[in-house]
Amino acid sequence: MFVGDVRDRDRVAEAVHNATAVISAIHGFIGTGGVTPESVDRDGNAHLISAAARNGAAFTLISAIGTAPDHPWELMRAKHAAEENLRQTGVPYAIIRPPRSPKRGAR
C-alpha cells in the first residue's frame, strides 16, 4: 500500500515497483497546499498509471458518476482525463464507476 503524495512521480514509481496490480481510489476534491482535482485525480493518477504500465501491473481506477471532458465540475473533468489516460495505456484495467440512480417511477 502506498500512502503519500501521488503528485511526486518518483515516490509513486518507487511504491509501485514490483506491484502486480494497482488500485487507485484517490481524489483531490477537498485539499490544501496545492491539492486540486487536476493535480491529484488527473496528474496523480497519470503517475500511478505510468508506473503500473512500466511494471506490467494491472490497474483499477475508482472513478465517479458523470465524468466528462466538458463537465462543469473540475473533479469530473479530471476523473474523465484519468479514465481516458488509462484506456490508452494498453495495461489490463478496470474502471469502477457507481451507476446512475434510475429515475423515480422508471421501470
N, CA, C and O atoms as a Tinker XYZ file with bonds, in Angstrom:
   428  protein
     1  N      0.843000   -1.169000    0.000000    73     2
     2  CA     0.000000    0.000000    0.000000    64     1     3
     3  C      0.886000    1.229000    0.000000    63     2     4     5
     4  O      1.913000    1.266000    0.677000    81     3
     5  N      0.487000    2.232000   -0.759000    73     3     6
     6  CA     1.222000    3.490000   -0.847000    64     5     7
     7  C      0.425000    4.562000   -0.144000    63     6     8     9
     8  O     -0.741000    4.793000   -0.465000    81     7
     9  N      1.043000    5.207000    0.801000    73     7    10
    10  CA     0.449000    6.362000    1.456000    64     9    11
    11  C      1.436000    7.497000    1.248000    63    10    12    13
    12  O      2.566000    7.442000    1.734000    81    11
    13  N      1.025000    8.491000    0.549000    73    11    14
    14  CA     1.916000    9.601000    0.265000    64    13    15
    15  C      1.320000   10.484000   -0.801000    63    14    16    17
    16  O      0.130000   10.405000   -1.106000    81    15
    17  N      2.147000   11.312000   -1.355000    73    15    18
    18  CA     1.702000   12.292000   -2.325000    64    17    19
    19  C      1.846000   11.735000   -3.738000    63    18    20    21
    20  O      2.961000   11.569000   -4.233000    81    19
    21  N      0.732000   11.450000   -4.377000    73    19    22
    22  CA     0.766000   10.894000   -5.734000    64    21    23
    23  C      1.238000   11.919000   -6.750000    63    22    24    25
    24  O      1.466000   11.583000   -7.912000    81    23
    25  N      1.385000   13.158000   -6.326000    73    23    26
    26  CA     1.917000   14.181000   -7.222000    64    25    27
    27  C      3.431000   14.045000   -7.381000    63    26    28    29
    28  O      4.021000   14.666000   -8.265000    81    27
    29  N      4.057000   13.237000   -6.531000    73    27    30
    30  CA     5.506000   13.009000   -6.571000    64    29    31
    31  C      5.792000   11.772000   -7.423000    63    30    32    33
    32  O      5.717000   10.643000   -6.938000    81    31
    33  N      6.117000   11.994000   -8.682000    73    31    34
    34  CA     6.304000   10.914000   -9.648000    64    33    35
    35  C      7.329000    9.874000   -9.174000    63    34    36    37
    36  O      7.119000    8.673000   -9.349000    81    35
    37  N      8.437000   10.331000   -8.574000    73    35    38
    38  CA     9.489000    9.406000   -8.132000    64    37    39
    39  C      9.021000    8.517000   -6.988000    63    38    40    41
    40  O      9.310000    7.320000   -6.986000    81    39
    41  N      8.304000    9.077000   -6.014000    73    39    42
    42  CA     7.793000    8.269000   -4.896000    64    41    43
    43  C      6.763000    7.270000   -5.378000    63    42    44    45
    44  O      6.718000    6.138000   -4.897000    81    43
    45  N      5.937000    7.680000   -6.325000    73    43    46
    46  CA     4.939000    6.771000   -6.893000    64    45    47
    47  C      5.635000    5.615000   -7.604000    63    46    48    49
    48  O      5.258000    4.458000   -7.418000    81    47
    49  N      6.641000    5.917000   -8.411000    73    47    50
    50  CA     7.367000    4.862000   -9.141000    64    49    51
    51  C      7.996000    3.878000   -8.169000    63    50    52    53
    52  O      7.964000    2.668000   -8.393000    81    51
    53  N      8.564000    4.395000   -7.094000    73    51    54
    54  CA     9.172000    3.528000   -6.071000    64    53    55
    55  C      8.120000    2.648000   -5.399000    63    54    56    57
    56  O      8.357000    1.463000   -5.164000    81    55
    57  N      6.974000    3.219000   -5.095000    73    55    58
    58  CA     5.920000    2.473000   -4.404000    64    57    59
    59  C      5.314000    1.384000   -5.279000    63    58    60    61
    60  O      4.933000    0.326000   -4.778000    81    59
    61  N      5.224000    1.632000   -6.572000    73    59    62
    62  CA     4.583000    0.696000   -7.496000    64    61    63
    63  C      5.562000   -0.364000   -8.009000    63    62    64    65
    64  O      5.145000   -1.380000   -8.566000    81    63
    65  N      6.851000   -0.128000   -7.823000    73    63    66
    66  CA     7.863000   -1.071000   -8.283000    64    65    67
    67  C      7.546000   -2.482000   -7.782000    63    66    68    69
    68  O      7.319000   -2.679000   -6.588000    81    67
    69  N      7.530000   -3.452000   -8.678000    73    67    70
    70  CA     7.237000   -4.871000   -8.409000    64    69    71
    71  C      5.772000   -5.166000   -8.092000    63    70    72    73
    72  O      5.445000   -6.296000   -7.729000    81    71
    73  N      4.896000   -4.192000   -8.220000    73    71    74
    74  CA     3.467000   -4.448000   -7.995000    64    73    75
    75  C      2.895000   -5.222000   -9.182000    63    74    76    77
    76  O      3.314000   -5.022000  -10.322000    81    75
    77  N      1.949000   -6.094000   -8.911000    73    75    78
    78  CA     1.254000   -6.789000   -9.993000    64    77    79
    79  C     -0.100000   -6.142000  -10.282000    63    78    80    81
    80  O     -0.692000   -6.364000  -11.338000    81    79
    81  N     -0.579000   -5.343000   -9.333000    73    79    82
    82  CA    -1.846000   -4.635000   -9.508000    64    81    83
    83  C     -1.799000   -3.332000   -8.721000    63    82    84    85
    84  O     -1.196000   -3.250000   -7.651000    81    83
    85  N     -2.447000   -2.322000   -9.277000    73    83    86
    86  CA    -2.555000   -1.026000   -8.618000    64    85    87
    87  C     -4.026000   -0.656000   -8.591000    63    86    88    89
    88  O     -4.719000   -0.757000   -9.604000    81    87
    89  N     -4.496000   -0.230000   -7.436000    73    87    90
    90  CA    -5.877000    0.241000   -7.285000    64    89    91
    91  C     -5.800000    1.692000   -6.839000    63    90    92    93
    92  O     -5.170000    2.005000   -5.829000    81    91
    93  N     -6.437000    2.569000   -7.589000    73    91    94
    94  CA    -6.423000    3.983000   -7.262000    64    93    95
    95  C     -7.813000    4.444000   -6.858000    63    94    96    97
    96  O     -8.765000    4.375000   -7.636000    81    95
    97  N     -7.905000    4.917000   -5.621000    73    95    98
    98  CA    -9.152000    5.495000   -5.112000    64    97    99
    99  C     -8.891000    6.916000   -4.633000    63    98   100   101
   100  O     -9.571000    7.409000   -3.732000    81    99
   101  N     -7.914000    7.568000   -5.231000    73    99   102
   102  CA    -7.520000    8.904000   -4.792000    64   101   103
   103  C     -8.492000    9.958000   -5.297000    63   102   104   105
   104  O     -9.206000    9.745000   -6.277000    81   103
   105  N     -8.509000   11.099000   -4.615000    73   103   106
   106  CA    -9.242000   12.259000   -5.111000    64   105   107
   107  C     -8.652000   13.521000   -4.508000    63   106   108   109
   108  O     -8.142000   13.517000   -3.388000    81   107
   109  N     -8.729000   14.577000   -5.257000    73   107   110
   110  CA    -8.242000   15.862000   -4.807000    64   109   111
   111  C     -9.366000   16.861000   -4.656000    63   110   112   113
   112  O     -9.166000   18.063000   -4.829000    81   111
   113  N    -10.547000   16.367000   -4.335000    73   111   114
   114  CA   -11.725000   17.235000   -4.249000    64   113   115
   115  C    -11.597000   18.254000   -3.131000    63   114   116   117
   116  O    -11.892000   19.433000   -3.323000    81   115
   117  N    -11.165000   17.808000   -1.979000    73   115   118
   118  CA   -11.011000   18.713000   -0.842000    64   117   119
   119  C     -9.548000   18.655000   -0.437000    63   118   120   121
   120  O     -9.100000   17.672000    0.152000    81   119
   121  N     -8.821000   19.685000   -0.744000    73   119   122
   122  CA    -7.408000   19.648000   -0.423000    64   121   123
   123  C     -6.857000   21.019000   -0.108000    63   122   124   125
   124  O     -7.500000   22.044000   -0.336000    81   123
   125  N     -5.664000   21.010000    0.417000    73   123   126
   126  CA    -4.956000   22.242000    0.717000    64   125   127
   127  C     -3.540000   22.116000    0.168000    63   126   128   129
   128  O     -3.128000   21.039000   -0.263000    81   127
   129  N     -2.823000   23.187000    0.184000    73   127   130
   130  CA    -1.428000   23.134000   -0.231000    64   129   131
   131  C     -1.235000   22.761000   -1.678000    63   130   132   133
   132  O     -0.307000   22.020000   -2.004000    81   131
   133  N     -2.094000   23.260000   -2.564000    73   131   134
   134  CA    -1.939000   22.965000   -3.983000    64   133   135
   135  C     -2.613000   21.689000   -4.437000    63   134   136   137
   136  O     -2.496000   21.313000   -5.604000    81   135
   137  N     -3.319000   21.011000   -3.539000    73   135   138
   138  CA    -4.048000   19.799000   -3.911000    64   137   139
   139  C     -5.326000   20.215000   -4.633000    63   138   140   141
   140  O     -6.173000   20.915000   -4.076000    81   139
   141  N     -5.447000   19.775000   -5.872000    73   139   142
   142  CA    -6.628000   20.065000   -6.687000    64   141   143
   143  C     -7.027000   18.789000   -7.415000    63   142   144   145
   144  O     -6.240000   17.844000   -7.471000    81   143
   145  N     -8.223000   18.741000   -7.969000    73   143   146
   146  CA    -8.573000   17.575000   -8.780000    64   145   147
   147  C     -7.594000   17.347000   -9.931000    63   146   148   149
   148  O     -7.280000   16.203000  -10.260000    81   147
   149  N     -7.114000   18.425000  -10.539000    73   147   150
   150  CA    -6.169000   18.244000  -11.644000    64   149   151
   151  C     -4.841000   17.689000  -11.156000    63   150   152   153
   152  O     -4.257000   16.819000  -11.802000    81   151
   153  N     -4.353000   18.188000  -10.012000    73   151   154
   154  CA    -3.040000   17.732000   -9.541000    64   153   155
   155  C     -3.082000   16.319000   -8.983000    63   154   156   157
   156  O     -2.071000   15.616000   -9.003000    81   155
   157  N     -4.235000   15.896000   -8.486000    73   155   158
   158  CA    -4.347000   14.555000   -7.903000    64   157   159
   159  C     -5.064000   13.601000   -8.847000    63   158   160   161
   160  O     -4.491000   12.595000   -9.264000    81   159
   161  N     -6.312000   13.908000   -9.187000    73   159   162
   162  CA    -7.114000   12.983000   -9.996000    64   161   163
   163  C     -6.568000   12.807000  -11.407000    63   162   164   165
   164  O     -6.538000   11.691000  -11.924000    81   163
   165  N     -6.142000   13.884000  -12.024000    73   163   166
   166  CA    -5.586000   13.773000  -13.373000    64   165   167
   167  C     -4.102000   13.408000  -13.330000    63   166   168   169
   168  O     -3.705000   12.354000  -13.828000    81   167
   169  N     -3.279000   14.285000  -12.730000    73   167   170
   170  CA    -1.826000   14.100000  -12.777000    64   169   171
   171  C     -1.347000   12.975000  -11.858000    63   170   172   173
   172  O     -0.486000   12.186000  -12.248000    81   171
   173  N     -1.894000   12.894000  -10.643000    73   171   174
   174  CA    -1.504000   11.816000   -9.728000    64   173   175
   175  C     -1.849000   10.451000  -10.288000    63   174   176   177
   176  O     -1.053000    9.516000  -10.208000    81   175
   177  N     -3.046000   10.342000  -10.859000    73   175   178
   178  CA    -3.409000    9.068000  -11.494000    64   177   179
   179  C     -2.523000    8.795000  -12.701000    63   178   180   181
   180  O     -2.187000    7.641000  -12.970000    81   179
   181  N     -2.141000    9.835000  -13.429000    73   179   182
   182  CA    -1.230000    9.631000  -14.564000    64   181   183
   183  C      0.098000    9.051000  -14.079000    63   182   184   185
   184  O      0.666000    8.178000  -14.735000    81   183
   185  N      0.596000    9.525000  -12.943000    73   183   186
   186  CA     1.841000    8.978000  -12.383000    64   185   187
   187  C      1.658000    7.506000  -12.008000    63   186   188   189
   188  O      2.511000    6.669000  -12.301000    81   187
   189  N      0.536000    7.205000  -11.357000    73   187   190
   190  CA     0.261000    5.817000  -10.972000    64   189   191
   191  C      0.116000    4.915000  -12.195000    63   190   192   193
   192  O      0.660000    3.812000  -12.235000    81   191
   193  N     -0.620000    5.394000  -13.184000    73   191   194
   194  CA    -0.853000    4.601000  -14.396000    64   193   195
   195  C      0.457000    4.362000  -15.135000    63   194   196   197
   196  O      0.718000    3.245000  -15.583000    81   195
   197  N      1.280000    5.389000  -15.269000    73   195   198
   198  CA     2.580000    5.233000  -15.944000    64   197   199
   199  C      3.462000    4.234000  -15.218000    63   198   200   201
   200  O      4.098000    3.386000  -15.844000    81   199
   201  N      3.497000    4.335000  -13.900000    73   199   202
   202  CA     4.319000    3.408000  -13.111000    64   201   203
   203  C      3.794000    1.983000  -13.251000    63   202   204   205
   204  O      4.576000    1.040000  -13.377000    81   203
   205  N      2.485000    1.827000  -13.231000    73   203   206
   206  CA     1.899000    0.490000  -13.398000    64   205   207
   207  C      2.247000   -0.065000  -14.777000    63   206   208   209
   208  O      2.602000   -1.237000  -14.904000    81   207
   209  N      2.148000    0.768000  -15.802000    73   207   210
   210  CA     2.456000    0.321000  -17.163000    64   209   211
   211  C      3.917000   -0.110000  -17.283000    63   210   212   213
   212  O      4.213000   -1.126000  -17.913000    81   211
   213  N      4.825000    0.650000  -16.689000    73   211   214
   214  CA     6.251000    0.286000  -16.741000    64   213   215
   215  C      6.528000   -1.044000  -16.059000    63   214   216   217
   216  O      7.460000   -1.758000  -16.429000    81   215
   217  N      5.707000   -1.377000  -15.053000    73   215   218
   218  CA     5.913000   -2.612000  -14.298000    64   217   219
   219  C      5.030000   -3.757000  -14.782000    63   218   220   221
   220  O      5.109000   -4.860000  -14.241000    81   219
   221  N      4.196000   -3.519000  -15.786000    73   219   222
   222  CA     3.308000   -4.562000  -16.278000    64   221   223
   223  C      2.191000   -4.903000  -15.312000    63   222   224   225
   224  O      1.655000   -6.010000  -15.345000    81   223
   225  N      1.836000   -3.962000  -14.454000    73   223   226
   226  CA     0.796000   -4.196000  -13.448000    64   225   227
   227  C     -0.582000   -3.861000  -14.013000    63   226   228   229
   228  O     -0.729000   -2.948000  -14.826000    81   227
   229  N     -1.574000   -4.602000  -13.575000    73   227   230
   230  CA    -2.965000   -4.282000  -13.905000    64   229   231
   231  C     -3.370000   -3.056000  -13.088000    63   230   232   233
   232  O     -2.763000   -2.763000  -12.058000    81   231
   233  N     -4.394000   -2.344000  -13.549000    73   231   234
   234  CA    -4.789000   -1.103000  -12.894000    64   233   235
   235  C     -6.292000   -1.048000  -12.732000    63   234   236   237
   236  O     -7.036000   -1.326000  -13.672000    81   235
   237  N     -6.739000   -0.690000  -11.538000    73   235   238
   238  CA    -8.156000   -0.450000  -11.274000    64   237   239
   239  C     -8.308000    0.990000  -10.811000    63   238   240   241
   240  O     -7.648000    1.426000   -9.868000    81   239
   241  N     -9.179000    1.714000  -11.480000    73   239   242
   242  CA    -9.436000    3.111000  -11.170000    64   241   243
   243  C    -10.837000    3.254000  -10.602000    63   242   244   245
   244  O    -11.818000    2.880000  -11.244000    81   243
   245  N    -10.925000    3.792000   -9.405000    73   243   246
   246  CA   -12.229000    4.129000   -8.830000    64   245   247
   247  C    -12.548000    5.537000   -9.341000    63   246   248   249
   248  O    -11.828000    6.489000   -9.042000    81   247
   249  N    -13.609000    5.658000  -10.098000    73   247   250
   250  CA   -13.949000    6.934000  -10.722000    64   249   251
   251  C    -15.197000    7.528000  -10.076000    63   250   252   253
   252  O    -15.430000    7.344000   -8.882000    81   251
   253  N    -15.992000    8.236000  -10.863000    73   251   254
   254  CA   -17.168000    8.925000  -10.335000    64   253   255
   255  C    -18.274000    8.934000  -11.379000    63   254   256   257
   256  O    -18.014000    8.744000  -12.567000    81   255
   257  N    -19.488000    9.153000  -10.943000    73   255   258
   258  CA   -20.640000    9.242000  -11.841000    64   257   259
   259  C    -20.534000   10.519000  -12.665000    63   258   260   261
   260  O    -20.230000   11.586000  -12.132000    81   259
   261  N    -20.784000   10.408000  -13.949000    73   259   262
   262  CA   -20.926000   11.592000  -14.793000    64   261   263
   263  C    -19.645000   12.227000  -15.273000    63   262   264   265
   264  O    -19.652000   13.403000  -15.636000    81   263
   265  N    -18.551000   11.503000  -15.291000    73   263   266
   266  CA   -17.310000   12.100000  -15.772000    64   265   267
   267  C    -17.457000   12.497000  -17.240000    63   266   268   269
   268  O    -18.077000   11.782000  -18.027000    81   267
   269  N    -16.882000   13.636000  -17.595000    73   267   270
   270  CA   -16.960000   14.120000  -18.968000    64   269   271
   271  C    -15.922000   15.226000  -19.159000    63   270   272   273
   272  O    -15.594000   15.943000  -18.213000    81   271
   273  N    -15.408000   15.362000  -20.378000    73   271   274
   274  CA   -14.394000   16.392000  -20.605000    64   273   275
   275  C    -14.937000   17.816000  -20.479000    63   274   276   277
   276  O    -14.173000   18.757000  -20.264000    81   275
   277  N    -16.256000   17.975000  -20.613000    73   275   278
   278  CA   -16.848000   19.308000  -20.540000    64   277   279
   279  C    -17.754000   19.478000  -19.316000    63   278   280   281
   280  O    -18.584000   20.387000  -19.277000    81   279
   281  N    -17.597000   18.615000  -18.330000    73   279   282
   282  CA   -18.413000   18.712000  -17.118000    64   281   283
   283  C    -18.106000   20.032000  -16.413000    63   282   284   285
   284  O    -16.959000   20.480000  -16.420000    81   283
   285  N    -19.116000   20.663000  -15.804000    73   283   286
   286  CA   -18.858000   21.932000  -15.124000    64   285   287
   287  C    -17.972000   21.813000  -13.869000    63   286   288   289
   288  O    -17.395000   22.807000  -13.430000    81   287
   289  N    -17.863000   20.631000  -13.303000    73   287   290
   290  CA   -17.028000   20.437000  -12.111000    64   289   291
   291  C    -15.635000   19.992000  -12.511000    63   290   292   293
   292  O    -15.470000   19.068000  -13.308000    81   291
   293  N    -14.653000   20.645000  -11.962000    73   291   294
   294  CA   -13.250000   20.311000  -12.220000    64   293   295
   295  C    -12.954000   18.844000  -11.890000    63   294   296   297
   296  O    -12.218000   18.180000  -12.620000    81   295
   297  N    -13.524000   18.338000  -10.792000    73   295   298
   298  CA   -13.290000   16.954000  -10.386000    64   297   299
   299  C    -13.725000   15.975000  -11.469000    63   298   300   301
   300  O    -13.005000   15.018000  -11.752000    81   299
   301  N    -14.868000   16.191000  -12.069000    73   299   302
   302  CA   -15.378000   15.275000  -13.087000    64   301   303
   303  C    -14.554000   15.333000  -14.370000    63   302   304   305
   304  O    -14.388000   14.321000  -15.050000    81   303
   305  N    -14.038000   16.516000  -14.699000    73   303   306
   306  CA   -13.152000   16.625000  -15.866000    64   305   307
   307  C    -11.839000   15.902000  -15.605000    63   306   308   309
   308  O    -11.306000   15.239000  -16.495000    81   307
   309  N    -11.312000   16.027000  -14.386000    73   307   310
   310  CA   -10.050000   15.362000  -14.039000    64   309   311
   311  C    -10.226000   13.845000  -13.991000    63   310   312   313
   312  O     -9.353000   13.109000  -14.451000    81   311
   313  N    -11.337000   13.374000  -13.444000    73   311   314
   314  CA   -11.604000   11.926000  -13.426000    64   313   315
   315  C    -11.720000   11.397000  -14.856000    63   314   316   317
   316  O    -11.201000   10.326000  -15.171000    81   315
   317  N    -12.400000   12.147000  -15.715000    73   315   318
   318  CA   -12.527000   11.742000  -17.116000    64   317   319
   319  C    -11.146000   11.634000  -17.770000    63   318   320   321
   320  O    -10.872000   10.677000  -18.494000    81   319
   321  N    -10.287000   12.611000  -17.514000    73   319   322
   322  CA    -8.937000   12.589000  -18.078000    64   321   323
   323  C     -8.178000   11.353000  -17.609000    63   322   324   325
   324  O     -7.461000   10.732000  -18.393000    81   323
   325  N     -8.328000   10.992000  -16.340000    73   323   326
   326  CA    -7.662000    9.786000  -15.820000    64   325   327
   327  C     -8.200000    8.534000  -16.514000    63   326   328   329
   328  O     -7.429000    7.642000  -16.869000    81   327
   329  N     -9.512000    8.465000  -16.707000    73   327   330
   330  CA   -10.111000    7.316000  -17.398000    64   329   331
   331  C     -9.557000    7.204000  -18.819000    63   330   332   333
   332  O     -9.180000    6.117000  -19.257000    81   331
   333  N     -9.508000    8.317000  -19.530000    73   331   334
   334  CA    -9.012000    8.299000  -20.909000    64   333   335
   335  C     -7.533000    7.918000  -20.956000    63   334   336   337
   336  O     -7.117000    7.152000  -21.825000    81   335
   337  N     -6.754000    8.440000  -20.041000    73   335   338
   338  CA    -5.342000    8.089000  -19.955000    64   337   339
   339  C     -5.189000    6.585000  -19.767000    63   338   340   341
   340  O     -4.387000    5.945000  -20.446000    81   339
   341  N     -5.956000    6.033000  -18.849000    73   339   342
   342  CA    -5.882000    4.602000  -18.559000    64   341   343
   343  C     -6.261000    3.772000  -19.782000    63   342   344   345
   344  O     -5.601000    2.777000  -20.081000    81   343
   345  N     -7.306000    4.166000  -20.482000    73   343   346
   346  CA    -7.752000    3.413000  -21.670000    64   345   347
   347  C     -6.663000    3.355000  -22.749000    63   346   348   349
   348  O     -6.598000    2.392000  -23.513000    81   347
   349  N     -5.823000    4.370000  -22.812000    73   347   350
   350  CA    -4.817000    4.459000  -23.866000    64   349   351
   351  C     -3.500000    3.766000  -23.537000    63   350   352   353
   352  O     -2.624000    3.694000  -24.399000    81   351
   353  N     -3.331000    3.256000  -22.325000    73   351   354
   354  CA    -2.037000    2.710000  -21.914000    64   353   355
   355  C     -1.756000    1.314000  -22.425000    63   354   356   357
   356  O     -0.598000    0.954000  -22.637000    81   355
   357  N     -2.789000    0.526000  -22.623000    73   355   358
   358  CA    -2.582000   -0.858000  -23.017000    64   357   359
   359  C     -2.440000   -1.809000  -21.839000    63   358   360   361
   360  O     -2.328000   -3.017000  -22.043000    81   359
   361  N     -2.440000   -1.297000  -20.611000    73   359   362
   362  CA    -2.364000   -2.193000  -19.457000    64   361   363
   363  C     -3.750000   -2.783000  -19.199000    63   362   364   365
   364  O     -4.760000   -2.156000  -19.519000    81   363
   365  N     -3.803000   -3.983000  -18.622000    73   363   366
   366  CA    -5.112000   -4.520000  -18.228000    64   365   367
   367  C     -5.726000   -3.587000  -17.186000    63   366   368   369
   368  O     -5.059000   -3.204000  -16.225000    81   367
   369  N     -6.977000   -3.226000  -17.373000    73   367   370
   370  CA    -7.569000   -2.254000  -16.451000    64   369   371
   371  C     -9.054000   -2.520000  -16.220000    63   370   372   373
   372  O     -9.719000   -3.239000  -16.966000    81   371
   373  N     -9.529000   -1.904000  -15.151000    73   371   374
   374  CA   -10.958000   -1.829000  -14.857000    64   373   375
   375  C    -11.220000   -0.424000  -14.343000    63   374   376   377
   376  O    -10.422000    0.139000  -13.594000    81   375
   377  N    -12.343000    0.128000  -14.755000    73   375   378
   378  CA   -12.785000    1.417000  -14.232000    64   377   379
   379  C    -14.069000    1.152000  -13.479000    63   378   380   381
   380  O    -15.044000    0.656000  -14.044000    81   379
   381  N    -14.063000    1.481000  -12.214000    73   379   382
   382  CA   -15.254000    1.274000  -11.382000    64   381   383
   383  C    -15.912000    2.632000  -11.187000    63   382   384   385
   384  O    -15.333000    3.561000  -10.624000    81   383
   385  N    -17.145000    2.710000  -11.677000    73   383   386
   386  CA   -17.911000    3.945000  -11.579000    64   385   387
   387  C    -19.289000    3.585000  -11.045000    63   386   388   389
   388  O    -19.974000    2.740000  -11.621000    81   387
   389  N    -19.703000    4.214000   -9.953000    73   387   390
   390  CA   -21.034000    3.896000   -9.432000    64   389   391
   391  C    -22.092000    4.132000  -10.503000    63   390   392   393
   392  O    -21.963000    5.055000  -11.308000    81   391
   393  N    -23.123000    3.319000  -10.521000    73   391   394
   394  CA   -24.166000    3.508000  -11.531000    64   393   395
   395  C    -25.022000    4.725000  -11.218000    63   394   396   397
   396  O    -25.130000    5.144000  -10.065000    81   395
   397  N    -25.619000    5.279000  -12.242000    73   395   398
   398  CA   -26.589000    6.356000  -12.039000    64   397   399
   399  C    -27.840000    5.745000  -11.417000    63   398   400   401
   400  O    -28.217000    4.616000  -11.728000    81   399
   401  N    -28.461000    6.493000  -10.553000    73   399   402
   402  CA   -29.710000    6.022000   -9.960000    64   401   403
   403  C    -30.804000    6.116000  -11.005000    63   402   404   405
   404  O    -30.865000    7.091000  -11.755000    81   403
   405  N    -31.680000    5.103000  -11.064000    73   403   406
   406  CA   -32.789000    5.206000  -12.025000    64   405   407
   407  C    -33.726000    6.334000  -11.605000    63   406   408   409
   408  O    -33.865000    6.652000  -10.424000    81   407
   409  N    -34.353000    6.919000  -12.598000    73   407   410
   410  CA   -35.316000    7.991000  -12.299000    64   409   411
   411  C    -36.483000    7.402000  -11.534000    63   410   412   413
   412  O    -36.899000    6.267000  -11.765000    81   411
   413  N    -36.989000    8.189000  -10.633000    73   411   414
   414  CA   -38.157000    7.740000   -9.865000    64   413   415
   415  C    -39.299000    7.425000  -10.815000    63   414   416   417
   416  O    -39.605000    8.194000  -11.726000    81   415
   417  N    -39.909000    6.301000  -10.586000    73   415   418
   418  CA   -41.016000    5.888000  -11.422000    64   417   419
   419  C    -40.592000    5.116000  -12.664000    63   418   420   421
   420  O    -41.428000    4.525000  -13.347000    81   419
   421  N    -39.309000    5.121000  -12.954000    73   419   422
   422  CA   -38.821000    4.382000  -14.136000    64   421   423
   423  C    -38.807000    2.909000  -13.832000    63   422   424   425
   424  O    -38.554000    2.510000  -12.695000    81   423
   425  N    -39.067000    2.114000  -14.805000    73   423   426
   426  CA   -39.064000    0.655000  -14.636000    64   425   427
   427  C    -38.210000    0.015000  -15.662000    63   426   428
   428  O    -38.082000   -1.209000  -15.683000    81   427
